[in-house]
Amino acid sequence: MQLLVRITTTDPAGWRAEYDGDVENRRNAGLTQLQLWQAQGDPNTVWMLFSVADRGRAEGWTQAPHSPLHATAAQVVDREHHFLETA
């Protein structure tokens, strides 16, 4: 299973610092980063792809106030996430 996440931030550098500092929380949530992208021509939109070992723990990470998906200090203004399986 994979987790695809999109966030929009008004402070990409600040968000990246928070994201980089969240490695241990992601690991504890059973997430392994597979890819991290910025939208072409729009550095405020970031996409993340993770491998998911445990959906329940991963879902907890997406909802946790300390998660970089909710990084108010980095001005996250929009977010969405989807759990995906190979079709």
C-alpha positions as CSV (number, residue, x, y, z in Angstrom):
1,M,0.0,0.0,0.0
2,Q,1.1,3.5,-0.7
3,L,0.2,6.9,0.6
4,L,0.0,9.9,-1.8
5,V,-0.1,13.3,-0.1
6,R,-0.3,16.8,-1.6
7,I,0.1,20.0,0.5
8,T,0.1,23.6,-0.5
9,T,2.2,26.0,1.6
10,T,3.1,29.6,1.4
11,D,6.5,28.9,2.9
12,P,8.1,26.0,1.0
13,A,11.5,26.3,2.7
14,G,10.0,26.5,6.2
15,W,7.8,23.5,5.4
16,R,10.8,21.5,4.2
17,A,12.6,22.2,7.4
18,E,9.7,20.9,9.4
19,Y,9.3,17.9,7.1
20,D,13.0,17.0,7.4
21,G,12.7,17.2,11.2
22,D,9.9,14.7,11.1
23,V,11.9,11.6,10.0
24,E,11.5,9.7,13.3
25,N,7.7,10.3,13.4
26,R,7.3,9.0,9.9
27,R,9.4,6.0,10.7
28,N,7.4,5.3,13.8
29,A,4.2,5.6,11.7
30,G,5.5,2.8,9.4
31,L,6.1,5.2,6.5
32,T,9.0,5.0,4.0
33,Q,9.4,8.0,1.7
34,L,9.6,6.8,-1.9
35,Q,9.4,10.2,-3.6
36,L,9.0,13.9,-2.9
37,W,8.1,16.4,-5.7
38,Q,7.4,20.0,-6.2
39,A,4.8,20.9,-8.8
40,Q,6.6,22.3,-11.9
41,G,6.4,26.1,-11.8
42,D,4.7,26.1,-8.4
43,P,7.2,25.4,-5.5
44,N,4.3,26.0,-3.0
45,T,2.7,22.7,-4.0
46,V,4.5,19.6,-2.7
47,W,3.6,15.9,-3.4
48,M,4.9,13.0,-1.3
49,L,4.7,9.3,-2.0
50,F,5.2,6.8,0.8
51,S,5.3,3.0,1.2
52,V,2.9,2.1,4.1
53,A,3.7,-0.7,6.5
54,D,0.6,-0.1,8.8
55,R,-2.4,1.9,7.6
56,G,-3.6,2.6,11.1
57,R,-0.3,4.2,12.2
58,A,0.0,6.0,8.9
59,E,-3.5,7.4,9.2
60,G,-2.5,8.6,12.7
61,W,0.5,10.4,11.3
62,T,-1.7,12.2,8.7
63,Q,-4.0,13.4,11.5
64,A,-1.4,14.3,14.1
65,P,-1.1,18.0,14.9
66,H,2.7,17.8,14.9
67,S,2.7,16.3,11.4
68,P,4.2,18.5,8.7
69,L,0.8,18.1,6.9
70,H,-0.6,20.5,9.5
71,A,2.5,22.7,9.8
72,T,1.0,26.1,10.8
73,A,4.4,27.5,11.3
74,A,5.2,26.7,7.6
75,Q,1.8,28.1,6.5
76,V,0.3,24.9,5.1
77,V,-3.0,26.2,3.6
78,D,-4.3,23.1,1.9
79,R,-3.7,19.3,2.1
80,E,-5.1,16.0,0.9
81,H,-4.0,12.4,1.2
82,H,-5.0,9.1,-0.4
83,F,-4.1,5.5,0.5
84,L,-3.6,3.5,-2.8
85,E,-3.2,-0.1,-3.8
86,T,-1.8,-1.5,-7.0
87,A,-4.7,-2.0,-9.5
